[in-house]
């Protein structure tokens, strides 16, 4: 144990490799589990797959990450939201989730490959390929292109959707859910402030029950014990090429999370154990998850927030949360409860969640101090926004690119072009 001085009082700090007594470790691990639970479970709910299977592989990924990084980085690997848009596109085109899993495996392989390259070359080339102006715009697009999906699930009429008229019951449930999330986030304090999504889902679930939208038959018929729903991935070139652009978004997100974690615990984790090991662990976790029926993983900001709040950085506590997640993967009752959550509840949460994704892109502009007086930044942002949000579709052979996927490709082309111009010394302004 170590102590850090605060201006008002001493705050006890548990360092990364400090072991914690079991009586404290269990509640601390449960706290991390609750912090990630709402967001991590929301992804499989949106994809209409078994959430307990995803929790199981989240736990496996977290333990694998701790092993590969030599227990030097406290990080929980949860479900990634970066793949929502391409997955929704592929499912609308009739592709099975097992085929989409093949795209996840390929994404993890690319992630791991980038990790190996970074180990030899460093991170500079990724920063040049995706400068803050480009990455901030792409992240904005991820959230904004899902706006119609959120409104549709919430019960509002959306052009081109299957809900041509207002569904009053759904709107009431979704808006009660949304208000609950908002009030929890701005009024509650301490640990409860960390789990507003989970609180909102619980309140929305109760509201949906009284509105007649919940059927408990699946819960009563479910067994207490079950095994993860393992489904092997299938591979399709179109699916893989549609999924891959999101990989680079997660890589940049991963780097950002590692920087924040380094700042919190007071040491440069990109040097020891190394950024490449952190990226490799996340990539291998995504490959395993995709291969056996789960979703891509990523380091979770929610759990980083818990560490900042509690000053408990022990990797053993994080691993405890991973073990608990694995145990929940065998809970048939939990799976049944989660799968009975009505669509408007998820729609209400998505109003804030998808908007938060877009806002994260705007934060990138501010935190990285993007100067829009520079032509290259203005060009990158303007072109990528229009390409990503205009609905433009480009068919390259048997692959259709649109939205975030097409925007990422355009960002890469522009980034490479600017890199070449810089090398040739023909740009009329400094980088």
C-alpha positions as CSV (number, residue, x, y, z in Angstrom):
1,X,0.0,0.0,0.0
2,X,1.1,3.6,-0.7
3,X,-0.2,7.0,0.2
4,X,-0.5,10.0,-2.0
5,X,-1.0,13.5,-0.5
6,X,-4.1,15.4,-1.3
7,X,-4.5,19.1,-0.5
8,X,-7.2,18.3,2.1
9,X,-6.5,14.7,3.2
10,X,-4.5,11.6,2.5
11,X,-6.0,9.3,0.0
12,X,-5.0,5.6,0.3
13,X,-3.7,4.3,-3.0
14,X,-3.4,0.7,-4.1
15,X,-0.7,0.3,-6.7
16,X,-0.8,-1.9,-9.9
17,X,0.9,-4.9,-8.4
18,X,-0.4,-4.6,-4.9
19,X,-2.4,-7.6,-3.7
20,X,-5.6,-6.8,-1.9
21,X,-7.2,-8.9,0.8
22,X,-10.1,-11.0,-0.4
23,X,-12.6,-9.2,1.8
24,X,-11.8,-6.0,-0.1
25,X,-10.9,-7.5,-3.5
26,X,-14.4,-9.0,-4.0
27,X,-16.4,-5.8,-3.6
28,X,-13.8,-3.8,-5.6
29,X,-14.0,-6.4,-8.4
30,X,-17.8,-6.3,-8.3
31,X,-17.6,-2.5,-8.6
32,X,-15.6,-2.8,-11.8
33,X,-18.0,-5.4,-13.1
34,X,-21.0,-3.1,-12.6
35,X,-19.1,-0.2,-14.2
36,X,-18.6,-2.1,-17.5
37,X,-21.8,-4.2,-17.3
38,X,-24.3,-1.8,-18.9
39,X,-22.2,-0.8,-21.9
40,X,-20.6,-4.2,-22.5
41,X,-24.0,-6.0,-22.4
42,X,-25.7,-3.4,-24.6
43,X,-23.6,-4.4,-27.6
44,X,-24.8,-8.0,-27.8
45,X,-28.3,-6.8,-27.1
46,X,-28.1,-4.5,-30.1
47,X,-26.6,-7.4,-32.2
48,X,-29.3,-9.8,-30.9
49,X,-26.9,-12.4,-29.6
50,X,-26.4,-14.1,-26.2
51,X,-25.0,-11.5,-23.8
52,X,-23.7,-14.0,-21.3
53,X,-21.5,-15.5,-24.0
54,X,-20.1,-12.0,-24.6
55,X,-19.5,-11.5,-20.8
56,X,-17.6,-14.9,-20.8
57,X,-15.2,-13.8,-23.6
58,X,-14.9,-10.3,-22.0
59,X,-13.5,-12.1,-19.0
60,X,-11.2,-14.4,-21.0
61,X,-9.9,-11.3,-22.9
62,X,-9.3,-9.4,-19.7
63,X,-7.2,-12.3,-18.2
64,X,-5.3,-12.8,-21.4
65,X,-4.6,-9.0,-21.5
66,X,-3.2,-9.1,-18.0
67,X,-1.0,-12.1,-18.9
68,X,0.5,-10.6,-22.1
69,X,1.1,-7.2,-20.5
70,X,2.9,-9.0,-17.5
71,X,0.2,-7.7,-15.1
72,X,1.6,-4.2,-15.5
73,X,-1.6,-2.5,-17.0
74,X,-4.9,-2.6,-15.1
75,X,-7.4,-2.7,-17.9
76,X,-10.8,-4.4,-18.4
77,X,-11.6,-5.5,-22.0
78,X,-15.3,-5.0,-22.8
79,X,-17.4,-4.9,-25.9
80,X,-16.4,-2.4,-28.6
81,X,-19.0,0.1,-30.0
82,X,-16.8,1.0,-33.0
83,X,-18.3,-1.9,-35.0
84,X,-22.0,-1.0,-34.6
85,X,-22.5,0.7,-37.9
86,X,-20.8,-1.9,-40.2
87,X,-22.6,-4.7,-38.3
88,X,-26.0,-3.1,-38.7
89,X,-25.2,-2.6,-42.4
90,X,-24.3,-6.2,-42.9
91,X,-27.2,-7.6,-40.9
92,X,-29.6,-5.5,-43.0
93,X,-28.1,-7.1,-46.1
94,X,-28.9,-10.6,-44.7
95,X,-25.5,-11.7,-43.5
96,X,-25.5,-14.1,-40.5
97,X,-23.8,-13.2,-37.3
98,X,-21.4,-16.1,-37.7
99,X,-20.2,-14.6,-41.0
100,X,-19.8,-11.3,-39.3
101,X,-17.7,-13.0,-36.6
102,X,-15.2,-13.8,-39.4
103,X,-14.9,-10.0,-39.9
104,X,-14.1,-9.6,-36.2
105,X,-11.4,-12.3,-36.4
106,X,-9.8,-10.5,-39.4
107,X,-10.0,-7.2,-37.4
108,X,-8.3,-8.8,-34.5
109,X,-5.6,-10.1,-36.8
110,X,-5.0,-6.7,-38.3
111,X,-4.9,-5.3,-34.7
112,X,-2.2,-7.8,-33.8
113,X,-0.3,-7.1,-37.0
114,X,-0.3,-3.4,-36.2
115,X,0.9,-4.2,-32.7
116,X,3.9,-6.1,-34.1
117,X,4.7,-3.2,-36.5
118,X,4.5,-0.7,-33.7
119,X,6.9,-2.8,-31.7
120,X,9.5,-2.3,-34.4
121,X,8.6,1.2,-35.7
122,X,6.8,3.1,-33.0
123,X,3.4,4.9,-33.2
124,X,4.4,7.9,-35.4
125,X,3.1,6.5,-38.7
126,X,-0.4,5.9,-37.3
127,X,-0.5,9.4,-35.9
128,X,0.4,10.7,-39.4
129,X,-2.1,8.4,-41.2
130,X,-4.9,9.4,-38.8
131,X,-4.1,12.8,-37.4
132,X,-6.5,14.2,-34.8
133,X,-8.6,16.1,-37.4
134,X,-9.3,12.9,-39.3
135,X,-9.8,10.6,-36.3
136,X,-12.1,13.1,-34.5
137,X,-14.3,13.3,-37.6
138,X,-14.5,9.5,-38.0
139,X,-15.5,9.0,-34.4
140,X,-18.2,11.7,-34.8
141,X,-19.5,9.9,-37.8
142,X,-19.8,6.6,-35.9
143,X,-22.2,8.2,-33.5
144,X,-24.1,10.4,-35.9
145,X,-24.8,7.7,-38.5
146,X,-26.5,5.7,-35.8
147,X,-28.9,8.5,-34.8
148,X,-31.7,7.1,-37.0
149,X,-31.3,3.7,-35.4
150,X,-31.7,5.2,-31.9
151,X,-34.8,7.1,-32.8
152,X,-36.3,4.0,-34.5
153,X,-35.7,1.8,-31.4
154,X,-37.1,4.5,-29.2
155,X,-40.4,4.5,-31.1
156,X,-40.1,7.6,-33.1
157,X,-41.0,7.7,-36.8
158,X,-37.9,7.8,-39.0
159,X,-37.8,8.2,-42.7
160,X,-37.3,4.8,-44.4
161,X,-37.8,2.8,-41.2
162,X,-40.3,0.2,-40.4
163,X,-42.0,2.5,-37.9
164,X,-44.0,5.0,-40.0
165,X,-46.0,6.4,-37.1
166,X,-45.2,7.4,-33.5
167,X,-45.4,4.4,-31.1
168,X,-46.6,6.1,-27.9
169,X,-45.9,3.2,-25.6
170,X,-42.4,2.8,-26.8
171,X,-41.7,6.5,-26.7
172,X,-42.9,6.7,-23.0
173,X,-40.6,3.8,-22.0
174,X,-37.6,5.1,-24.0
175,X,-37.9,8.6,-22.7
176,X,-38.3,7.4,-19.0
177,X,-35.1,5.3,-19.6
178,X,-33.3,8.3,-21.1
179,X,-34.3,10.7,-18.3
180,X,-33.2,8.1,-15.7
181,X,-29.8,7.8,-17.3
182,X,-29.4,11.6,-17.5
183,X,-30.6,12.2,-13.9
184,X,-28.4,9.4,-12.6
185,X,-25.4,10.9,-14.3
186,X,-25.8,14.5,-13.1
187,X,-27.4,14.0,-9.7
188,X,-25.9,10.8,-8.2
189,X,-22.5,10.8,-6.6
190,X,-19.8,8.3,-5.9
191,X,-20.1,4.8,-7.4
192,X,-23.7,5.3,-8.5
193,X,-22.5,8.1,-10.9
194,X,-20.3,5.5,-12.6
195,X,-23.2,3.2,-13.6
196,X,-25.9,5.5,-15.0
197,X,-26.5,3.2,-18.0
198,X,-27.2,0.3,-15.8
199,X,-29.5,2.3,-13.6
200,X,-31.4,3.6,-16.6
201,X,-31.9,0.1,-18.0
202,X,-33.3,-1.1,-14.7
203,X,-35.7,1.8,-14.4
204,X,-36.7,1.4,-18.1
205,X,-37.2,-2.3,-17.6
206,X,-39.5,-1.7,-14.7
207,X,-41.5,0.9,-16.7
208,X,-41.7,-1.5,-19.7
209,X,-43.1,-4.2,-17.4
210,X,-45.9,-1.9,-16.2
211,X,-46.6,-0.9,-19.9
212,X,-47.0,-4.6,-20.7
213,X,-43.8,-4.9,-22.8
214,X,-42.0,-7.6,-20.8
215,X,-42.6,-11.3,-21.0
216,X,-41.2,-13.3,-18.1
217,X,-41.8,-16.7,-19.5
218,X,-38.3,-17.0,-20.9
219,X,-36.9,-16.3,-17.4
220,X,-39.0,-18.9,-15.6
221,X,-38.1,-21.5,-18.2
222,X,-34.4,-20.7,-18.1
223,X,-32.0,-22.9,-16.2
224,X,-29.7,-21.5,-13.5
225,X,-26.6,-23.0,-15.2
226,X,-25.8,-22.9,-18.9
227,X,-22.7,-23.0,-21.1
228,X,-21.6,-20.2,-23.3
229,X,-23.3,-20.3,-26.7
230,X,-20.2,-21.1,-28.8
231,X,-20.6,-20.6,-32.6
232,X,-17.7,-20.9,-34.9
233,X,-16.9,-18.0,-37.2
234,X,-17.5,-18.2,-41.0
235,X,-15.5,-16.1,-43.4
236,X,-16.6,-13.9,-46.3
237,X,-14.5,-11.4,-48.1
238,X,-17.2,-8.8,-48.4
239,X,-17.9,-8.9,-44.7
240,X,-14.2,-8.7,-43.8
241,X,-13.6,-5.6,-46.0
242,X,-16.7,-3.9,-44.5
243,X,-15.6,-4.6,-40.9
244,X,-11.9,-3.8,-41.2
245,X,-12.0,0.1,-41.3
246,X,-13.4,0.1,-37.8
247,X,-10.2,-1.6,-36.6
248,X,-8.2,1.6,-36.9
249,X,-10.8,3.5,-34.9
250,X,-10.3,1.0,-32.0
251,X,-6.5,1.2,-32.3
252,X,-6.5,5.0,-31.8
253,X,-9.1,4.6,-29.0
254,X,-6.8,2.0,-27.4
255,X,-3.8,4.4,-27.5
256,X,-5.9,7.2,-25.9
257,X,-7.0,4.9,-23.1
258,X,-3.4,3.8,-22.4
259,X,-2.3,7.5,-22.2
260,X,-5.1,8.2,-19.7
261,X,-4.3,5.1,-17.6
262,X,-0.6,6.1,-17.7
263,X,-1.5,9.6,-16.4
264,X,-3.7,8.2,-13.6
265,X,-1.2,5.7,-12.2
266,X,1.8,7.9,-12.8
267,X,4.0,5.9,-15.2
268,X,4.5,5.5,-18.9
269,X,2.8,2.3,-19.8
270,X,3.6,2.7,-23.5
271,X,7.2,2.0,-22.6
272,X,6.8,-0.6,-19.9
273,X,5.4,-3.1,-20.7
274,X,5.0,-1.3,-24.1
275,X,2.2,-0.1,-26.3
276,X,2.9,-3.0,-28.7
277,X,2.1,-5.6,-26.0
278,X,-1.1,-3.8,-25.0
279,X,-2.2,-3.7,-28.7
280,X,-1.3,-7.3,-29.2
281,X,-3.3,-8.4,-26.2
282,X,-6.4,-6.5,-27.4
283,X,-6.0,-7.9,-30.9
284,X,-5.7,-11.5,-29.8
285,X,-8.7,-11.1,-27.5
286,X,-10.8,-9.8,-30.4
287,X,-9.7,-12.8,-32.5
288,X,-10.7,-15.3,-29.9
289,X,-14.0,-13.5,-29.2
290,X,-14.9,-13.4,-32.9
291,X,-13.8,-16.9,-33.6
292,X,-16.1,-18.4,-30.9
293,X,-19.3,-16.3,-31.0
294,X,-18.6,-13.0,-29.3
295,X,-17.8,-9.4,-30.3
296,X,-14.6,-7.3,-30.6
297,X,-13.1,-6.1,-27.4
298,X,-11.5,-2.8,-26.3
299,X,-10.1,-1.3,-23.2
300,X,-12.9,0.4,-21.2
301,X,-13.1,4.0,-20.2
302,X,-15.7,3.2,-17.6
303,X,-13.2,1.0,-15.6
304,X,-10.5,3.7,-16.1
305,X,-12.9,6.1,-14.5
306,X,-13.5,3.7,-11.5
307,X,-9.7,3.6,-10.9
308,X,-9.4,7.3,-11.0
309,X,-12.3,7.6,-8.6
310,X,-11.2,4.9,-6.1
311,X,-7.3,5.2,-6.4
312,X,-7.3,1.4,-6.6
313,X,-5.1,0.4,-9.5
314,X,-4.5,-3.2,-8.6
315,X,-4.4,-5.5,-11.7
316,X,-5.5,-8.3,-9.4
317,X,-8.8,-6.4,-8.7
318,X,-9.3,-6.1,-12.5
319,X,-8.6,-9.8,-13.0
320,X,-11.2,-10.5,-10.3
321,X,-13.7,-8.6,-12.4
322,X,-12.7,-10.7,-15.3
323,X,-13.2,-13.9,-13.3
324,X,-16.7,-12.7,-12.2
325,X,-17.5,-12.0,-15.9
326,X,-16.5,-15.5,-16.8
327,X,-18.8,-16.9,-14.0
328,X,-21.7,-14.8,-15.3
329,X,-21.1,-16.5,-18.7
330,X,-22.6,-19.6,-17.2
331,X,-25.7,-18.0,-15.8
332,X,-28.8,-19.1,-17.7
333,X,-31.2,-16.9,-15.6
334,X,-29.1,-13.8,-16.2
335,X,-29.0,-14.4,-20.0
336,X,-32.8,-14.8,-20.0
337,X,-33.3,-11.6,-18.0
338,X,-31.1,-9.6,-20.3
339,X,-32.7,-10.9,-23.5
340,X,-36.2,-9.9,-22.2
341,X,-35.1,-6.2,-22.1
342,X,-37.6,-4.5,-24.5
343,X,-36.3,-2.6,-27.6
344,X,-37.5,0.9,-26.4
345,X,-35.4,0.6,-23.2
346,X,-32.3,0.1,-25.4
347,X,-33.5,2.9,-27.7
348,X,-33.7,5.3,-24.7
349,X,-30.1,4.4,-23.7
350,X,-28.9,4.7,-27.3
351,X,-30.1,8.3,-27.5
352,X,-27.4,9.3,-25.1
353,X,-24.9,6.5,-25.9
354,X,-24.7,7.1,-29.7
355,X,-24.6,10.9,-29.0
356,X,-21.7,10.3,-26.6
357,X,-19.8,8.5,-29.3
358,X,-20.2,11.5,-31.6
359,X,-19.2,13.9,-28.7
360,X,-16.0,11.9,-28.2
361,X,-15.0,12.9,-31.6
362,X,-15.6,16.6,-30.8
363,X,-13.5,16.1,-27.7
364,X,-10.6,14.9,-29.8
365,X,-10.6,18.3,-31.7
366,X,-10.4,20.1,-28.4
367,X,-8.0,17.9,-26.4
368,X,-5.6,17.6,-29.4
369,X,-5.9,21.3,-30.1
370,X,-6.8,20.8,-33.8
371,X,-6.1,24.1,-35.6
372,X,-8.7,24.6,-38.3
373,X,-6.8,27.6,-39.6
374,X,-4.5,25.0,-41.2
375,X,-5.8,23.9,-44.6
376,X,-5.0,20.2,-44.1
377,X,-7.1,20.0,-40.9
378,X,-10.0,21.9,-42.5
379,X,-9.9,19.7,-45.7
380,X,-9.7,16.4,-43.7
381,X,-12.6,17.3,-41.5
382,X,-14.8,18.8,-44.2
383,X,-14.3,16.0,-46.8
384,X,-14.6,13.1,-44.3
385,X,-17.8,14.5,-42.7
386,X,-19.5,14.8,-46.1
387,X,-18.4,11.4,-47.3
388,X,-19.4,9.8,-44.1
389,X,-22.8,11.4,-43.6
390,X,-24.1,12.0,-47.2
391,X,-25.1,8.4,-47.8
392,X,-22.6,8.0,-50.6
393,X,-22.1,4.3,-51.5
394,X,-19.2,3.1,-53.5
395,X,-19.0,-0.5,-54.9
396,X,-15.5,-1.8,-55.2
397,X,-15.9,-5.2,-56.8
398,X,-18.2,-7.1,-54.5
399,X,-17.7,-4.7,-51.6
400,X,-20.0,-1.8,-50.8
401,X,-18.5,1.0,-48.8
402,X,-20.6,3.7,-47.1
403,X,-20.7,5.7,-43.9
404,X,-17.9,5.3,-41.4
405,X,-16.2,2.6,-43.5
406,X,-16.0,4.8,-46.6
407,X,-15.0,7.8,-44.5
408,X,-12.1,5.8,-42.9
409,X,-10.8,4.8,-46.4
410,X,-11.0,8.4,-47.6
411,X,-9.2,9.5,-44.5
412,X,-6.4,7.0,-45.2
413,X,-6.1,8.2,-48.8
414,X,-5.9,11.8,-47.8
415,X,-3.5,11.0,-44.9
416,X,-1.1,9.1,-47.2
417,X,-1.3,11.8,-49.8
418,X,-0.3,14.5,-47.2
419,X,2.5,12.3,-45.9
420,X,3.9,12.0,-49.4
421,X,3.6,15.7,-50.0
422,X,5.4,16.4,-46.7
423,X,8.2,14.1,-47.7
424,X,8.6,15.8,-51.0
425,X,8.6,19.2,-49.3
426,X,5.9,20.6,-51.5
427,X,3.2,21.4,-48.9
428,X,2.7,25.2,-48.5
429,X,2.3,25.0,-44.7
430,X,4.1,23.2,-41.9
431,X,2.7,19.9,-40.5
